[in-house]
Structures are given as structure tokens and as C-alpha cells.
Amino acid sequence: MDTHMSFETMARKGGMRVVFYAVLTLVLGALTIAAIAGFVNGGPALRYALCGFAALFVFELILRRAPWDFIPR
């Protein structure tokens, strides 16, 4: 399986690939929706989203892997 130009760092098949993309979509989607809602409403959701994105960035910077990369093949 070719994983070039993909979020995947290793080839996954079947159910594990579905789980991988579900986790990826849920995490990034939740942070993005919180950022948009916080920006529009001026509430604390923007602060939580920015902290979430920053935590994700630091996690990937230190471990050189995204949290969803720990999902097994």
C-alpha cells in the first residue's frame, strides 16, 4: 500500500484504517469547530481550541508522531 501524500505513517488495512481516520477526523474536527465557534461567539471555546492545537503541536514536536499514529496496524 502506498502511503505517500497521506496522513498515515504506516500502511493500515480494514478496520484499523477506519479507526485511524475516525480518530484523526474527530480530534481535528472538534478543535476546528471549537475554534470557529469561539471566534464567532467570543467565548472560551477559542481559548480551549488554541490550547488543544498547541498541545497537539508540542506532542508531535517532542515525540515526532501524532497521537493517532499510536493506533496499531
Secondary structure by P-SEA (a helix, b strand, c coil): ccccccccccccccaaaaaaaaaaaaaaaaaaaaaaaaaaaccaaaaaaaaaaaaaaaaaaaacccccccccc
